[in-house]
């Protein structure tokens, strides 16, 4: 069921969005070669508890995962692109790391993701032209999708904008996992594929709050679930992936990004 939020409810969602953004911004700024994925997870755990928030991931056990996720953030490295389960791995300079984080604060959920190249702040040569293009295309596809999150348009307009942009930049698009409604729970209606046809699907109305999340793999659209942890989604050909996501509220005056980073 699709739920629309009042202006007052959207205001109440903003602290959750701000906190999710703060966590991702803080972790991204502090990631460096040699950092262990389990240490990142523990840092996020401490930030959640200090804030008085609630993890959306620890007890999460959907049909596409093997048992409860049992961690606080998704850490997807290189050929992993979604639902990366933190494990005992020390990051290496040049690793492409995607961080996906959602939590509940005061009963409201926000969800966001970002990608970065480990160590690239100190050495720009670690980012190849191909990886840079992958990341920029994914991030710009998110911006393109957000721009279509407007009252009067349709969900298909968001999907089509994302898919057209990604294909236009030379990438294949997988539609198995995509955006979703956000509110009292992390995953709600409607589902928002990362490709589709314009002017199709439900009509977008003010009060709709959704997570829009394009993700791309360098040279394929085929994926598989890691059989070791039962969660991590990896590219079928071993190529790297990028993932960007924001929680967005549709208002009369346009889309509002609830998980925007502080400048």
FENZISUL-V298082 format. One record per residue. N is the residue number from 0. RES is the residue in three letters. SS is DSSP state (helix for helix, strand for strand, loop for the rest). PSI is psi in whole degrees, 0 to 359 (NA if undefined). D_CENTER is the distance of its C-alpha to the mean C-alpha in Angstrom with 2 decimals. Layout:
BEGIN
N_RES_SS_PSI_D_CENTER / N_RES_SS_PSI_D_CENTER
END
This chain:
BEGIN
0_UNK_loop_133_21.96 / 1_UNK_loop_128_20.32 / 2_UNK_loop_135_20.93 / 3_UNK_loop_141_21.52 / 4_UNK_loop_144_21.50 / 5_UNK_loop_167_24.38 / 6_UNK_helix_323_24.24 / 7_UNK_helix_321_25.20 / 8_UNK_helix_322_22.37 / 9_UNK_helix_321_19.80 / 10_UNK_helix_322_21.56 / 11_UNK_helix_339_21.23 / 12_UNK_helix_340_17.44 / 13_UNK_helix_320_17.28 / 14_UNK_helix_323_18.06 / 15_UNK_helix_316_15.10 / 16_UNK_helix_318_12.80 / 17_UNK_helix_320_14.93 / 18_UNK_helix_316_14.85 / 19_UNK_helix_316_11.11 / 20_UNK_helix_317_11.30 / 21_UNK_helix_318_14.46 / 22_UNK_helix_311_13.26 / 23_UNK_helix_321_10.60 / 24_UNK_helix_319_13.32 / 25_UNK_helix_312_15.99 / 26_UNK_helix_316_14.65 / 27_UNK_helix_320_13.78 / 28_UNK_helix_335_17.29 / 29_UNK_helix_352_18.96 / 30_UNK_loop_135_17.67 / 31_UNK_loop_162_20.73 / 32_UNK_loop_140_22.53 / 33_UNK_loop_345_23.99 / 34_UNK_loop_136_21.40 / 35_UNK_strand_142_20.84 / 36_UNK_helix_325_17.56 / 37_UNK_helix_330_19.41 / 38_UNK_helix_322_20.37 / 39_UNK_helix_314_16.84 / 40_UNK_helix_319_16.25 / 41_UNK_helix_324_19.57 / 42_UNK_helix_316_18.84 / 43_UNK_helix_319_15.88 / 44_UNK_helix_315_18.27 / 45_UNK_helix_321_20.89 / 46_UNK_helix_321_18.86 / 47_UNK_helix_311_17.95 / 48_UNK_helix_322_21.62 / 49_UNK_helix_325_22.99 / 50_UNK_helix_341_21.15 / 51_UNK_loop_24_22.30 / 52_UNK_loop_178_18.89 / 53_UNK_strand_132_18.03 / 54_UNK_strand_139_15.46 / 55_UNK_loop_352_13.53 / 56_UNK_loop_324_13.37 / 57_UNK_loop_311_16.94 / 58_UNK_loop_8_18.78 / 59_UNK_loop_126_16.19 / 60_UNK_loop_70_18.04 / 61_UNK_loop_176_17.03 / 62_UNK_loop_333_19.06 / 63_UNK_loop_359_16.73 / 64_UNK_loop_158_16.86 / 65_UNK_loop_95_20.10 / 66_UNK_loop_180_21.02 / 67_UNK_loop_142_19.20 / 68_UNK_loop_320_16.20 / 69_UNK_loop_21_18.33 / 70_UNK_loop_175_16.01 / 71_UNK_loop_345_14.06 / 72_UNK_loop_151_10.92 / 73_UNK_strand_128_9.40 / 74_UNK_strand_100_11.02 / 75_UNK_strand_122_11.00 / 76_UNK_strand_128_13.99 / 77_UNK_loop_255_15.51 / 78_UNK_loop_352_15.96 / 79_UNK_strand_137_13.29 / 80_UNK_strand_334_9.92 / 81_UNK_strand_150_8.30 / 82_UNK_loop_29_9.61 / 83_UNK_loop_117_11.60 / 84_UNK_strand_122_14.29 / 85_UNK_loop_139_15.83 / 86_UNK_loop_180_19.40 / 87_UNK_loop_83_22.38 / 88_UNK_loop_128_21.38 / 89_UNK_strand_121_22.31 / 90_UNK_loop_146_20.13 / 91_UNK_loop_144_22.21 / 92_UNK_loop_129_22.43 / 93_UNK_loop_348_20.68 / 94_UNK_loop_138_18.00 / 95_UNK_strand_112_14.66 / 96_UNK_strand_128_12.20 / 97_UNK_strand_132_8.41 / 98_UNK_strand_125_7.48 / 99_UNK_strand_125_5.06 / 100_UNK_strand_134_7.28 / 101_UNK_strand_144_8.84 / 102_UNK_strand_168_12.56 / 103_UNK_strand_132_15.51 / 104_UNK_strand_123_17.96 / 105_UNK_loop_32_21.24 / 106_UNK_loop_2_20.17 / 107_UNK_strand_142_17.15 / 108_UNK_strand_145_13.45 / 109_UNK_strand_153_10.50 / 110_UNK_strand_134_6.77 / 111_UNK_strand_160_4.47 / 112_UNK_strand_154_3.26 / 113_UNK_strand_162_6.34 / 114_UNK_strand_150_9.01 / 115_UNK_strand_159_12.72 / 116_UNK_strand_121_16.08 / 117_UNK_loop_128_17.95 / 118_UNK_loop_1_21.17 / 119_UNK_loop_339_20.70 / 120_UNK_loop_329_21.67 / 121_UNK_loop_340_25.03 / 122_UNK_loop_97_25.44 / 123_UNK_helix_341_24.06 / 124_UNK_helix_348_25.79 / 125_UNK_helix_343_23.15 / 126_UNK_loop_110_20.88 / 127_UNK_loop_163_22.50 / 128_UNK_helix_324_22.69 / 129_UNK_helix_316_20.93 / 130_UNK_helix_319_17.87 / 131_UNK_helix_318_17.89 / 132_UNK_helix_319_18.11 / 133_UNK_helix_311_15.21 / 134_UNK_helix_314_12.88 / 135_UNK_helix_319_14.55 / 136_UNK_helix_316_14.48 / 137_UNK_helix_315_10.75 / 138_UNK_helix_319_10.37 / 139_UNK_helix_330_13.44 / 140_UNK_helix_323_12.42 / 141_UNK_helix_313_9.75 / 142_UNK_helix_320_12.82 / 143_UNK_helix_319_15.00 / 144_UNK_helix_318_13.19 / 145_UNK_helix_322_13.16 / 146_UNK_helix_338_16.82 / 147_UNK_loop_0_17.63 / 148_UNK_loop_69_16.44 / 149_UNK_loop_144_20.08 / 150_UNK_loop_134_22.77 / 151_UNK_loop_333_25.03 / 152_UNK_loop_184_22.70 / 153_UNK_strand_162_21.23 / 154_UNK_helix_323_17.92 / 155_UNK_helix_333_19.20 / 156_UNK_helix_323_19.39 / 157_UNK_helix_311_15.63 / 158_UNK_helix_315_15.29 / 159_UNK_helix_320_18.31 / 160_UNK_helix_317_17.31 / 161_UNK_helix_309_14.13 / 162_UNK_helix_315_16.22 / 163_UNK_helix_318_19.24 / 164_UNK_helix_316_17.65 / 165_UNK_helix_313_16.17 / 166_UNK_helix_323_19.48 / 167_UNK_helix_340_21.44 / 168_UNK_loop_15_20.11 / 169_UNK_loop_16_21.14 / 170_UNK_loop_150_18.21 / 171_UNK_loop_152_18.19 / 172_UNK_loop_127_15.59 / 173_UNK_loop_136_14.71 / 174_UNK_loop_13_14.39 / 175_UNK_loop_325_14.36 / 176_UNK_loop_139_10.74 / 177_UNK_loop_205_9.05 / 178_UNK_strand_176_8.45 / 179_UNK_strand_164_10.65 / 180_UNK_strand_151_12.88 / 181_UNK_loop_141_12.41 / 182_UNK_loop_252_15.57 / 183_UNK_loop_337_17.66 / 184_UNK_loop_165_15.44 / 185_UNK_loop_315_11.77 / 186_UNK_loop_112_12.15 / 187_UNK_strand_184_14.83 / 188_UNK_strand_150_16.38 / 189_UNK_strand_160_16.01 / 190_UNK_strand_139_14.02 / 191_UNK_strand_94_12.71 / 192_UNK_loop_158_13.20 / 193_UNK_loop_17_12.26 / 194_UNK_loop_152_16.02 / 195_UNK_loop_194_18.97 / 196_UNK_loop_137_22.07 / 197_UNK_loop_153_22.61 / 198_UNK_loop_28_24.57 / 199_UNK_loop_160_23.60 / 200_UNK_loop_185_22.08 / 201_UNK_loop_152_22.39 / 202_UNK_strand_131_23.43 / 203_UNK_loop_133_20.96 / 204_UNK_loop_155_22.65 / 205_UNK_loop_139_22.44 / 206_UNK_loop_349_20.83 / 207_UNK_loop_129_17.98 / 208_UNK_strand_123_14.72 / 209_UNK_strand_154_11.59 / 210_UNK_strand_124_7.81 / 211_UNK_strand_127_7.56 / 212_UNK_loop_83_5.10 / 213_UNK_loop_145_7.56 / 214_UNK_strand_145_8.01 / 215_UNK_strand_151_11.57 / 216_UNK_strand_151_14.26 / 217_UNK_loop_317_17.23 / 218_UNK_loop_19_20.00 / 219_UNK_loop_167_19.19 / 220_UNK_loop_11_17.26 / 221_UNK_loop_139_18.61 / 222_UNK_strand_167_16.92 / 223_UNK_strand_159_18.30 / 224_UNK_strand_128_17.55 / 225_UNK_loop_125_19.01 / 226_UNK_loop_354_22.31 / 227_UNK_loop_310_22.68 / 228_UNK_loop_349_19.93 / 229_UNK_loop_12_19.25 / 230_UNK_loop_310_15.47 / 231_UNK_loop_128_14.05 / 232_UNK_strand_124_13.40 / 233_UNK_strand_158_15.30 / 234_UNK_strand_144_16.72 / 235_UNK_loop_334_20.19 / 236_UNK_loop_6_21.88 / 237_UNK_loop_2_20.47 / 238_UNK_loop_158_18.85 / 239_UNK_loop_161_15.84 / 240_UNK_strand_160_12.29 / 241_UNK_strand_153_9.54 / 242_UNK_strand_126_5.81 / 243_UNK_loop_145_4.72 / 244_UNK_strand_144_3.50 / 245_UNK_strand_150_6.54 / 246_UNK_strand_128_8.87 / 247_UNK_strand_133_11.98 / 248_UNK_strand_131_15.54 / 249_UNK_strand_124_18.12 / 250_UNK_strand_171_21.43 / 251_UNK_loop_330_24.85 / 252_UNK_loop_5_24.38 / 253_UNK_strand_182_21.00 / 254_UNK_strand_140_17.25 / 255_UNK_strand_121_16.43 / 256_UNK_strand_111_13.13 / 257_UNK_loop_339_13.17 / 258_UNK_loop_25_10.63 / 259_UNK_loop_142_12.45 / 260_UNK_loop_150_13.68 / 261_UNK_loop_138_17.43 / 262_UNK_loop_NA_19.42
END
